[in-house]
């Protein structure tokens, strides 16, 4: 009587042990699946300039699953351009295989197409496929995208390719059916971060060089030995055959580390016109995008209660504290060899204690003028000009809002070094010109000029003149960009 009881107890212990062993092995295997998938997924998302979950997307098409039979669900496709003929598309698929006896089994498959054609319209045959997870649930859902609040249509990735600029995460939630082991993958495209075109916070929903003119030439290099160097990508709203025109000799426009996207362009997308000798465009082929790049908007600083102020001076040094300044408050800027410091204690306006408002044009025409902008917000009601010789303008944590009026920084041997705020509503934005204004922005490349943030002037025609070390801009959104003179250089650093 005792022996059956003992045998039964031992049997149950063995069965339980085997079940536990099987469960542990499942969990170990599923954990390995998660690590392998994460290693590929994070790298792919970080590299991507475009993303979609629509398997019928074109220009380029997605990388096919490689499955000969069975069901397929596109979880996410990621695209990044290279040199001509080496564009890359990688896709993540849920591939189901019907079983003669038993339920359908699934795999999470990564397909890799390293030589994709940017103009392809049918799924591309993969050069390589890898089964990253061997037991995912058949209820697996496609990846989801999170965007900055400034992105106009964050759901665009579900219907076709969407730029990753302004996308803060691409997330994929996975469930292993055998062990019910769940893991969440999330990665941030490099377009988002400060090193390659995004903002430190809030995102930058445009390629680093975006020109919003909807027709005709919007990029022009008519001079000789001029250059534009862009890191992180170009976006145009003009699909004209001469949208990018290079007529000067030995002039180049180079785009590295990003895509060249043109709204409303056909296939093939031909928008570059080069007639200058030894000149050309170097970068990825132009590809169509939709919809058009939107006009950026930004709320002006609240300056309704600023106190009326005037500058004080000690010899040739002027100090200007936060507040509102009348149109005649800066007549001394016609003098030479002076220093102007915009700094001082907070104003009585609690809504904007470190704000300045300039009622008239801020015009510095004297020579050897040094302007130091303290951290704060500066509102120009009638533009500003720096046109003397040997002037300099510096500032860190500076946001310049131009309500109306032209911006003219074209003096001889002018040194500019300005950086934007790194936090708050204007993080990463150095200068914003109201979308209701269409005044020009003019600069000079005759001396070192560093605008270490985004310049957003949607209706402004931007002109850079002169020769010399050149102008560096973090990112530029404008109506058009023209480089004049000879040996001029503009670098769009991508922040």
Residue, then its C-alpha position, 0 to 999 in steps of 0.5 A: x500500500x505504501x509503495x504505490x503512494x511513493x511511486x506516485x509522488x516520485x512520478x509527480x515530482x519528475x513530471x513537475x521538474x520536466x515541466x519546469x525545465x521546459x519552461x525555463x528553457x523556453x524563457x531562456x530561448x525567448x530572452x535570447x530572441x529579445x537580445x538578438x532582435x534588439x541588437x539589430x532593431x536599435x541599430x536599424x532605427x538609429x540609421x533610418x531617415x524614413x520609416x513606414x509600416x505600409x508594405x505597399x510603400x514605393x520610392x523605394x519599395x520595402x524589402x520583401x520578407x523572403x518567405x516563399x509561402x505562408x502569411x506575412x505582416x510588415x511590422x516596420x520598414x526602415x530606409x536610409x540613403x547612401x551613395x548612388x546605388x547603395x541605398x538601404x532598406x531593412x524590413x521586419x516581418x511576422x511570417x506565419x507557416x501553416x502546419x499539417x498537424x497543429x497551429x500555425x507557427x510564426x517567426x520574426x524575420x529581418x530582411x536586408x536590402x543593401x542595394x535598393x533602388x530609391x525609385x523601386x515600386x515593388x518589394x525588393x528581393x532581400x540579400x539576406x534574411x534572419x529569423x530573429x525570434x522563433x516563437x512570436x505570437x500570431x497576434x503581433x502588432x506593427x511598430x508604433x511611432x511617437x513624434x514631436x508636437x510640431x510634426x503635422x501628421x504623425x500617422x503618415x508612416x502608416x500610409x507610406x514613407x515618413x521622414x524620421x526627423x521629428x520622430x522621438x521613438x519607433x517602438x515594437x512590442x513583442x510577445x513570445x507565445x510559448x512562455x508568454x515572455x513580453x519585451x518592448x523594443x524602442x529606439x530613437x532615429x539619429x535625425x531626432x538628436x542634436x548631433x544630426x539635425x534634431x533638437x535637444x528636446x522637442x524634435x526638428x520636423x524638417x531635414x537640416x536644409x529645408x526650402x519651402x518655395x513651391x516652384x522654380x529655383x530655390x537653391x542657387x549657386x551662381x558664383x564661382x568656387x562656392x560651396x554648400x555642405x549639408x549634413x543630415x539631408x535636404x528637403x524641397x517643396x519645389x519639384x521644378x527641373x531647376x529647383x537646385x541650380x548650379x551655374x558657377x564654375x567649380x561650385x558644389x553642393x554636398x549632402x552627407x548623412x541624409x536623404x534628398x526629399x522633394x515634395x510632389x516630384x515624379x519618378x525619376x525625380x530630376x530637380x538638379x540643373x548643373x551648367x557650370x564647369x567642374x561643378x556638381x551635386x554630390x549626395x543621394x538621389x532626389x526622391x519624392x515625398x508627400x505631403x509638402x513640408x509645412x510652414x513652421x510656426x512658433x509662438x512669440x515670447x509674451x512681451x505685453x508687460x515689459x517696462x520701458x528701458x534705456x541703455x546706460x554707458x560707462x565710456x564706450x561700454x553700454x549696458x542694456x537690461x531686459x525691457x522694451x526699447x523705443x525706436x530711437x534708443x540705439x542711435x549710438x550704434x552709428x559710433x565705432x569702437x563701442x561694446x554693447x552688453x544686453x544683460x542685467x537684472x530681470x525685468x518686472x515682467x514676470x511672464x518674460x523677465x529676460x526679454x527684450x523688445x525693440x520697437x525700431x530697427x536695431x541698426x549697427x553701422x559703426x565699425x569695431x562694434x561688439x554686441x554681446x547678447x545675454x541669455x534671453x529672448x529678443x523680439x525685433x519689431x522692425x528687423x536688425x542690421x550689422x553692417x560695419x567693419x570688424x564688428x562682432x556679435x556673440x551670445x549663448x542661450x539666445x532666441x531671436x524672434x523677428x516679427x517684421x523686417x529684414x535681417x542684414x549681417x553683411x559687414x566686412x570681417x564680421x565675427x558671429x558666434x550665437x547659440x540657442x537655448x537648450x531647454x524650454x519652448x525655443x530649445x534649439x531655435x536660434x532665429x525665427x522670422x514670423x511666417x507672416x513676414x517675407x523680408x530677406x535675410x542676408x549674411x556674409x561668408x567673408x569671416x567666421x560666422x557660426x549660427x549654432x542652432x536652427x534658423x526658421x524663416x519660412x518666407x525669407x529669401x536667404x542670401x549669403x555673399x562674399x568669400x572667406x572662411x564661411x558661414x555655419x548654420x545648425x539648420x535652415x528652413x527658408x523660402x530659398x537659399x542663394x550663394x553669391x560672390x566667389x569662394x563663398x562657403x555655407x555649412x549646414x551642420x545638422x545641429 
